[in-house]
Amino acid sequence: MSEPDQPAAPHPPHDRLRAFALGRLDRAAGKEVAGHLLRCRTCLAAAAPLVQPLFAPDPVDPARYDFPLARFRAALRREIGRRRRQRTAAAPRPSAQALLERLLPPGPRFGERAWRRCERRLAESWKIRHDDPEEMLQLAGAASLVAERIDPATRGPRALADLQARALAALGNARRVANDPQGAERDLLRALQRLDTGTGAPLVLAEILKRLGAVYIAQRRFAEARQILGPALCFYQKDGKDHETGEALLHLGLAAMYDAAPQEAVDHFLGALPLLDANREPKAIPFCLHNLAWIWADCGRFEEARDLAWQCRTLFAAFPEPLIQVKLLWLDGRIAAGLGHFGRAEHHFQKARRVFLTRKLPYTAAVVALDLAALWLQRGHTAQARALVTETIETFGLLHIEREAFMALALLGQAVRQDRLTLAILRSAAADLQKIER
């Protein structure tokens, strides 16, 4: 790169002449220095050891005239190649955090007003978690950005680290709600790192662990979920936080249920029920009862499952979301089949299957179809059951299913082809696929 001109000096300085002799000046600057040397005998004489061979009237090797120009051309070719590679190389996609940070150019640190604004956005983000996941994510992201710009002197660096950890945890939880478990895990792990420099508040740590446990459940990492939810439960119990303790037990129950530990799951759900606060989380109690009813139906305790399902319908009446109602209908079908009410069960399965298809949930609809096929097989309608299983396997084949689901379907398909389809094989495959669906 050429050095800046010095208008006050009539002659080029020595270091500029040296750069010219080595071919390090750009074309315009080199032309200016060369023109000056051709006009100024004083500078040419002073710079003789450096540049006189380029301007001497005596015959010299022509290659020496081209040395600065050759260096310049080589540098130019390297720069052109570098820019061409930059254009052709696939640029990494910027993260959402980086895009948001571009909207907030570097500026002065914020103070107390920004701290309160961050707290307010965190509260607003949590309030709309059931109604608007996208807005929840935007508010949590804005809170995290504001927290990163607050001056540590506002309330102290350790208190600020706690706030930043809480904001990152809220952002991670919002990503989980928005179906981005990988992004959620990344933000929650960052929250744990940030908390290392905070006040060591156990409840903040417990909240991060609880949310990370929910992410691990979504990723079907059930053993890891149970491992980190245990300390969160202890922190909440020690501090006397009943509702939070109930939520931790509810998450532990889910992890145990999906990890094929039904009795442990039942214990956690029963422990959570008296602690959950319906005013703070209206869906928590009916959700807990629904999972209990599902486990008892799986274990053949259909009378208890029927009673709980009735309570679920009463409590969920305040939440008319179609997916909640159709899952209750599916549960009713499984209970009716277990109690021998085959006509009622078939009606519920058929209706639930249609609703899931209408809601563009083909995987769940296919799992319901396997319950219907098991019902037909149980009633002796073998040809209908085999035809529905074959159709369902074809449906799964059109979906992007995971390895566990593929293995369950492979065994089911082999049983159909060999005319060895039994109720036990069908129910086992349906249970495996249902666990993955959840």
LOGUTI-926530 format. One record per residue (C-alpha): residue number from 0; x, y, z; residue in one letter. Coordinates in Angstrom, 3 decimals. Layout:
% LOGUTI-926530
   nr         u         v         w  rest
  NUM         X         Y         Z     a
...
% end
This chain:
% LOGUTI-926530
   nr         u         v         w  rest
    0     0.000     0.000     0.000     m
    1     1.351     3.440    -0.892     s
    2     2.218     5.876     1.807     e
    3     0.366     9.209     2.015     p
    4     1.815    12.170     0.164     d
    5     3.309    15.012     2.147     q
    6     2.266    18.200     0.318     p
    7     4.619    20.363     2.434     a
    8     7.747    18.580     1.097     a
    9     8.662    19.367    -2.535     p
   10    10.670    16.154    -2.924     h
   11     9.655    12.527    -2.211     p
   12    11.047    11.280     1.134     p
   13    13.615     8.487     1.220     h
   14    11.171     5.760     2.327     d
   15     8.834     6.655    -0.575     r
   16    11.707     6.358    -3.016     l
   17    12.608     2.980    -1.509     r
   18     8.990     1.781    -1.892     a
   19     9.091     2.897    -5.527     f
   20    12.339     1.043    -6.168     a
   21    10.898    -2.176    -4.660     l
   22     7.699    -1.923    -6.731     g
   23     5.440    -1.424    -3.729     r
   24     3.645     1.718    -4.878     l
   25     0.389     1.577    -6.767     d
   26     0.244     2.716   -10.360     r
   27    -0.721     6.346    -9.714     a
   28     1.815     6.870    -6.930     a
   29     4.594     5.165    -8.906     g
   30     3.881     7.323   -11.934     k
   31     4.051    10.462    -9.782     e
   32     7.421     9.506    -8.246     v
   33     8.854     8.501   -11.630     a
   34     7.790    11.811   -13.160     g
   35     9.425    13.746   -10.351     h
   36    12.703    11.860   -10.675     l
   37    12.775    12.477   -14.410     l
   38    12.445    16.221   -13.752     r
   39    14.567    16.562   -10.609     c
   40    18.301    15.852   -10.934     r
   41    18.775    16.596    -7.225     t
   42    16.439    13.799    -6.109     c
   43    17.810    11.432    -8.733     l
   44    21.372    12.056    -7.473     a
   45    20.312    11.701    -3.829     a
   46    18.490     8.439    -4.551     a
   47    21.167     7.044    -6.863     a
   48    21.790     3.843    -4.864     p
   49    18.095     3.057    -5.013     l
   50    16.663     4.233    -8.313     v
   51    19.427     5.516   -10.576     q
   52    19.662     2.197   -12.479     p
   53    16.077     2.766   -13.556     l
   54    16.811     6.206   -15.065     f
   55    20.509     6.103   -15.945     a
   56    21.230     7.118   -19.588     p
   57    23.887     4.427   -19.858     d
   58    22.828     1.117   -21.410     p
   59    21.718    -1.344   -18.747     v
   60    19.865    -4.652   -18.636     d
   61    16.278    -3.961   -19.892     p
   62    14.887    -6.332   -17.235     a
   63    15.899    -3.841   -14.560     r
   64    13.569    -1.233   -16.050     y
   65    10.676    -3.616   -15.613     d
   66    11.338    -4.635   -12.024     f
   67     8.907    -2.229   -10.236     p
   68     6.265    -2.786   -12.896     l
   69     6.646    -6.572   -12.660     a
   70     6.233    -6.464    -8.883     r
   71     3.145    -4.314    -9.276     f
   72     1.607    -6.634   -11.881     r
   73     2.269    -9.712    -9.726     a
   74     0.615    -8.071    -6.736     a
   75    -2.324    -7.071    -8.915     l
   76    -2.753   -10.633   -10.182     r
   77    -2.735   -11.966    -6.609     r
   78    -5.372    -9.446    -5.561     e
   79    -7.607   -10.278    -8.541     i
   80    -7.325   -14.008    -7.752     g
   81    -8.147   -13.427    -4.092     r
   82   -11.257   -11.438    -4.936     r
   83   -12.372   -14.032    -7.486     r
   84   -12.040   -16.796    -4.876     r
   85   -14.046   -14.730    -2.418     q
   86   -16.848   -14.352    -4.948     r
   87   -16.961   -18.047    -5.856     t
   88   -16.577   -19.430    -2.314     a
   89   -19.834   -20.086    -0.468     a
   90   -20.119   -17.409     2.158     a
   91   -21.126   -18.757     5.584     p
   92   -24.680   -17.873     6.487     r
   93   -24.688   -15.278     9.258     p
   94   -26.435   -16.268    12.456     s
   95   -29.618   -14.581    13.560     a
   96   -27.662   -13.057    16.451     q
   97   -25.139   -11.533    14.024     a
   98   -27.929   -10.127    11.850     l
   99   -29.579    -8.557    14.868     l
  100   -26.293    -7.079    16.053     e
  101   -25.921    -5.293    12.710     r
  102   -29.085    -3.396    13.534     l
  103   -27.412    -2.098    16.701     l
  104   -24.143    -0.470    15.648     p
  105   -21.462    -0.014    18.285     p
  106   -22.392     2.775    20.621     g
  107   -22.264     3.879    24.217     p
  108   -23.108     1.447    26.977     r
  109   -26.632     1.490    28.402     f
  110   -27.594     2.007    32.010     g
  111   -30.489     1.496    34.413     e
  112   -33.246     2.242    31.900     r
  113   -31.908    -0.443    29.580     a
  114   -31.728    -2.901    32.483     w
  115   -35.415    -2.358    33.224     r
  116   -36.250    -2.579    29.524     r
  117   -34.467    -5.934    29.334     c
  118   -36.421    -7.225    32.336     e
  119   -39.664    -6.034    30.759     r
  120   -38.964    -7.775    27.457     r
  121   -38.118   -11.007    29.222     l
  122   -41.446   -10.865    31.055     a
  123   -43.350   -10.090    27.830     e
  124   -41.607   -12.927    26.004     s
  125   -42.599   -15.426    28.691     w
  126   -46.181   -14.148    28.803     k
  127   -46.898   -14.913    25.123     i
  128   -45.119   -18.292    25.003     r
  129   -48.371   -20.158    24.249     h
  130   -49.838   -17.650    21.801     d
  131   -47.091   -16.283    19.556     d
  132   -43.803   -18.257    19.413     p
  133   -42.310   -15.972    16.760     e
  134   -42.919   -12.819    18.789     e
  135   -41.644   -14.661    21.865     m
  136   -38.389   -15.367    20.020     l
  137   -38.027   -11.761    18.844     q
  138   -38.596   -10.327    22.316     l
  139   -36.123   -12.745    23.898     a
  140   -33.550   -11.938    21.212     g
  141   -34.018    -8.200    21.758     a
  142   -33.637    -8.665    25.532     a
  143   -30.404   -10.603    25.018     s
  144   -28.974    -7.869    22.766     l
  145   -29.871    -5.132    25.241     v
  146   -28.313    -7.121    28.101     a
  147   -25.023    -7.363    26.200     e
  148   -24.901    -3.547    25.841     r
  149   -25.481    -2.657    29.496     i
  150   -22.634    -1.015    31.383     d
  151   -21.340    -3.395    34.110     p
  152   -21.160    -0.439    36.476     a
  153   -24.970    -0.146    36.438     t
  154   -25.511    -2.799    39.130     r
  155   -22.182    -4.559    39.141     g
  156   -20.567    -7.041    36.727     p
  157   -21.770   -10.160    38.554     r
  158   -25.400    -9.040    38.619     a
  159   -25.079    -8.177    34.927     l
  160   -23.737   -11.657    34.191     a
  161   -26.849   -13.091    35.878     d
  162   -29.100   -10.907    33.729     l
  163   -27.259   -11.885    30.558     q
  164   -27.509   -15.563    31.505     a
  165   -31.256   -15.210    32.102     r
  166   -31.681   -13.471    28.741     a
  167   -29.747   -16.201    26.940     l
  168   -31.811   -18.846    28.740     a
  169   -35.020   -17.117    27.630     a
  170   -33.707   -16.986    24.079     l
  171   -32.859   -20.680    24.203     g
  172   -36.299   -21.534    25.553     n
  173   -37.919   -19.460    22.795     a
  174   -35.920   -21.371    20.190     r
  175   -37.134   -24.649    21.717     r
  176   -40.752   -23.478    21.486     v
  177   -40.080   -22.440    17.876     a
  178   -38.831   -25.966    17.053     n
  179   -35.109   -25.179    16.947     d
  180   -33.623   -27.557    19.556     p
  181   -30.047   -27.188    18.265     q
  182   -30.165   -23.400    18.540     g
  183   -31.855   -23.701    21.917     a
  184   -29.101   -25.952    23.250     e
  185   -26.422   -23.559    22.009     r
  186   -27.978   -20.543    23.748     d
  187   -28.593   -22.422    26.991     l
  188   -24.998   -23.656    27.124     l
  189   -23.858   -20.064    26.585     r
  190   -26.131   -19.071    29.460     a
  191   -24.394   -21.600    31.725     l
  192   -20.991   -20.210    30.735     q
  193   -22.112   -16.646    31.406     r
  194   -23.470   -17.679    34.791     l
  195   -19.981   -18.803    35.812     d
  196   -19.056   -15.119    36.227     t
  197   -22.310   -14.214    37.989     g
  198   -23.455   -14.218    41.589     t
  199   -23.941   -17.991    41.697     g
  200   -27.699   -17.654    42.281     a
  201   -28.971   -21.259    42.512     p
  202   -32.447   -20.437    41.182     l
  203   -31.021   -18.922    38.000     v
  204   -28.930   -22.063    37.535     l
  205   -31.972   -24.257    38.205     a
  206   -34.017   -22.401    35.582     e
  207   -31.319   -22.874    32.953     i
  208   -30.960   -26.569    33.793     l
  209   -34.728   -27.093    33.644     k
  210   -34.960   -25.506    30.211     r
  211   -31.935   -27.421    28.967     l
  212   -33.586   -30.617    30.226     g
  213   -36.662   -29.778    28.133     a
  214   -34.410   -29.350    25.091     v
  215   -32.757   -32.729    25.702     y
  216   -36.209   -34.327    25.926     i
  217   -37.082   -32.779    22.558     a
  218   -33.840   -34.266    21.200     q
  219   -34.692   -37.659    22.804     r
  220   -31.569   -37.491    24.970     r
  221   -33.567   -38.788    27.894     f
  222   -30.714   -40.004    30.106     a
  223   -28.973   -36.610    29.861     e
  224   -32.259   -34.849    30.561     a
  225   -32.802   -36.852    33.733     r
  226   -29.206   -36.218    34.792     q
  227   -29.431   -32.406    34.680     i
  228   -33.051   -32.130    35.845     l
  229   -32.104   -33.790    39.139     g
  230   -29.976   -30.859    40.400     p
  231   -32.618   -28.375    39.239     a
  232   -35.209   -30.230    41.299     l
  233   -32.938   -30.114    44.381     c
  234   -32.391   -26.352    44.043     f
  235   -36.125   -25.690    43.794     y
  236   -36.971   -27.986    46.710     q
  237   -34.296   -26.409    48.912     k
  238   -35.636   -22.924    48.199     d
  239   -39.266   -23.923    48.763     g
  240   -40.373   -23.134    45.213     k
  241   -43.405   -25.402    44.907     d
  242   -44.513   -24.608    41.361     h
  243   -40.980   -24.761    39.987     e
  244   -40.473   -28.058    41.820     t
  245   -43.640   -29.367    40.176     g
  246   -42.406   -28.297    36.747     e
  247   -39.077   -30.057    37.290     a
  248   -40.945   -33.217    38.365     l
  249   -43.152   -32.940    35.286     l
  250   -40.093   -32.779    33.012     h
  251   -38.500   -35.693    34.866     l
  252   -41.705   -37.662    34.379     g
  253   -41.653   -37.000    30.640     l
  254   -38.018   -38.081    30.355     a
  255   -38.743   -41.274    32.324     a
  256   -41.875   -42.026    30.297     m
  257   -40.038   -41.727    26.986     y
  258   -37.075   -43.643    28.420     d
  259   -39.269   -46.725    29.107     a
  260   -39.465   -46.208    32.878     a
  261   -43.257   -45.977    33.380     p
  262   -43.325   -46.489    37.152     q
  263   -40.750   -43.765    37.718     e
  264   -42.712   -41.503    35.389     a
  265   -45.919   -42.137    37.344     v
  266   -44.143   -41.283    40.615     d
  267   -42.883   -37.987    39.174     h
  268   -46.260   -37.035    37.714     f
  269   -48.084   -37.819    40.959     l
  270   -45.497   -35.785    42.868     g
  271   -45.916   -32.835    40.497     a
  272   -49.722   -32.602    40.621     l
  273   -50.164   -31.034    44.125     p
  274   -47.333   -28.547    43.513     l
  275   -48.281   -27.089    40.140     l
  276   -49.961   -23.676    40.217     d
  277   -52.787   -23.484    37.664     a
  278   -52.736   -19.673    37.814     n
  279   -49.124   -19.556    36.695     r
  280   -49.263   -22.391    34.139     e
  281   -52.884   -23.264    33.283     p
  282   -52.024   -26.209    31.028     k
  283   -49.558   -27.892    33.381     a
  284   -52.067   -29.879    35.464     i
  285   -54.195   -31.206    32.559     p
  286   -50.998   -31.998    30.659     f
  287   -49.709   -33.985    33.653     c
  288   -53.025   -35.862    33.951     l
  289   -53.015   -36.609    30.223     h
  290   -49.576   -38.223    30.452     n
  291   -50.629   -40.243    33.479     l
  292   -53.705   -41.492    31.622     a
  293   -51.557   -42.441    28.636     w
  294   -49.138   -44.426    30.805     i
  295   -51.939   -46.257    32.569     w
  296   -53.537   -47.115    29.228     a
  297   -50.170   -48.474    28.067     d
  298   -49.959   -50.550    31.264     c
  299   -53.478   -51.963    30.817     g
  300   -55.025   -49.962    33.688     r
  301   -57.885   -48.761    31.483     f
  302   -60.386   -47.899    34.232     e
  303   -57.923   -45.505    35.921     e
  304   -56.978   -44.129    32.509     a
  305   -60.657   -43.537    31.693     r
  306   -61.217   -41.559    34.904     d
  307   -58.154   -39.397    34.297     l
  308   -59.104   -38.831    30.652     a
  309   -62.489   -37.533    31.796     w
  310   -60.748   -35.049    34.101     q
  311   -58.450   -34.045    31.235     c
  312   -61.407   -33.294    28.968     r
  313   -62.950   -31.116    31.686     t
  314   -59.741   -29.156    32.288     l
  315   -58.774   -28.882    28.620     f
  316   -62.240   -27.480    27.775     a
  317   -60.731   -24.047    28.450     a
  318   -58.163   -24.666    25.684     f
  319   -60.038   -25.403    22.452     p
  320   -56.868   -25.852    20.348     e
  321   -57.569   -28.522    17.710     p
  322   -54.387   -30.494    18.396     l
  323   -55.151   -30.770    22.117     i
  324   -58.676   -32.006    21.428     q
  325   -57.611   -34.551    18.793     v
  326   -54.959   -36.000    21.101     k
  327   -57.649   -36.448    23.741     l
  328   -59.758   -38.191    21.104     l
  329   -56.854   -40.499    20.284     w
  330   -56.433   -41.320    23.984     l
  331   -60.163   -42.035    24.273     d
  332   -59.853   -44.473    21.369     g
  333   -57.015   -46.372    23.015     r
  334   -58.922   -46.589    26.303     i
  335   -62.118   -47.707    24.536     a
  336   -60.173   -50.422    22.702     a
  337   -58.714   -51.652    25.993     g
  338   -62.173   -51.770    27.588     l
  339   -63.587   -53.734    24.658     g
  340   -65.699   -50.900    23.197     h
  341   -64.485   -51.637    19.688     f
  342   -67.019   -49.599    17.731     g
  343   -66.314   -46.489    19.805     r
  344   -62.554   -47.034    19.525     a
  345   -62.717   -47.429    15.735     e
  346   -64.752   -44.234    15.420     h
  347   -62.223   -42.268    17.525     h
  348   -59.215   -43.641    15.637     f
  349   -60.744   -42.866    12.236     q
  350   -61.651   -39.331    13.261     k
  351   -58.283   -38.636    14.910     a
  352   -56.474   -39.914    11.841     r
  353   -58.467   -37.592     9.550     r
  354   -57.826   -34.570    11.755     v
  355   -54.061   -35.222    11.898     f
  356   -53.987   -35.497     8.108     l
  357   -55.956   -32.270     7.792     t
  358   -53.482   -30.570    10.134     r
  359   -50.626   -31.804     7.890     k
  360   -49.217   -34.199    10.489     l
  361   -48.819   -37.386     8.404     p
  362   -46.418   -39.060    10.849     y
  363   -48.862   -38.823    13.755     t
  364   -51.727   -39.876    11.480     a
  365   -49.733   -42.952    10.481     a
  366   -49.141   -43.889    14.139     v
  367   -52.895   -43.622    14.768     v
  368   -53.431   -45.869    11.721     a
  369   -51.324   -48.562    13.387     l
  370   -53.573   -48.373    16.473     d
  371   -56.543   -48.812    14.150     l
  372   -54.852   -51.768    12.417     a
  373   -54.214   -53.371    15.813     a
  374   -57.894   -52.955    16.636     l
  375   -58.935   -54.624    13.372     w
  376   -56.467   -57.437    13.923     l
  377   -57.839   -57.917    17.432     q
  378   -61.373   -58.174    15.999     r
  379   -60.299   -60.743    13.399     g
  380   -60.318   -58.406    10.385     h
  381   -56.891   -59.630     9.288     t
  382   -57.111   -58.615     5.624     a
  383   -58.148   -55.055     6.526     q
  384   -55.389   -54.817     9.112     a
  385   -52.700   -56.026     6.699     r
  386   -53.882   -53.627     3.984     a
  387   -53.807   -50.675     6.401     l
  388   -50.353   -51.621     7.706     v
  389   -49.023   -51.853     4.132     t
  390   -50.527   -48.453     3.321     e
  391   -49.058   -46.972     6.491     t
  392   -45.564   -48.332     5.750     i
  393   -45.784   -46.699     2.315     e
  394   -46.805   -43.423     3.968     t
  395   -43.811   -43.582     6.300     f
  396   -41.612   -44.251     3.291     g
  397   -42.499   -40.818     1.910     l
  398   -41.455   -39.077     5.113     l
  399   -38.017   -38.182     6.430     h
  400   -37.955   -40.630     9.311     i
  401   -35.109   -41.342    11.682     e
  402   -33.142   -44.538    12.089     r
  403   -35.171   -45.869    15.037     e
  404   -38.416   -45.420    13.104     a
  405   -36.923   -47.073    10.041     f
  406   -35.899   -50.155    12.024     m
  407   -39.362   -50.500    13.590     a
  408   -40.969   -50.242    10.148     l
  409   -38.532   -52.758     8.659     a
  410   -39.538   -55.377    11.225     l
  411   -43.209   -54.582    10.716     l
  412   -42.902   -54.840     6.943     g
  413   -41.104   -58.173     7.235     q
  414   -43.935   -59.539     9.406     a
  415   -46.520   -58.457     6.817     v
  416   -44.584   -59.976     3.890     r
  417   -44.146   -63.271     5.712     q
  418   -47.794   -63.315     6.775     d
  419   -46.696   -63.335    10.430     r
  420   -48.365   -60.092    11.541     l
  421   -49.467   -60.468    15.145     t
  422   -51.006   -58.112    17.645     l
  423   -47.801   -58.105    19.729     a
  424   -45.607   -57.157    16.735     i
  425   -48.010   -54.444    15.649     l
  426   -48.335   -52.935    19.117     r
  427   -44.575   -53.023    19.652     s
  428   -43.940   -51.174    16.387     a
  429   -46.701   -48.665    17.154     a
  430   -45.212   -47.998    20.609     a
  431   -41.736   -47.403    19.163     d
  432   -43.030   -45.040    16.495     l
  433   -45.264   -43.248    18.972     q
  434   -42.307   -42.619    21.303     k
  435   -40.393   -41.042    18.426     i
  436   -43.442   -38.974    17.435     e
  437   -43.744   -37.553    20.937     r
% end
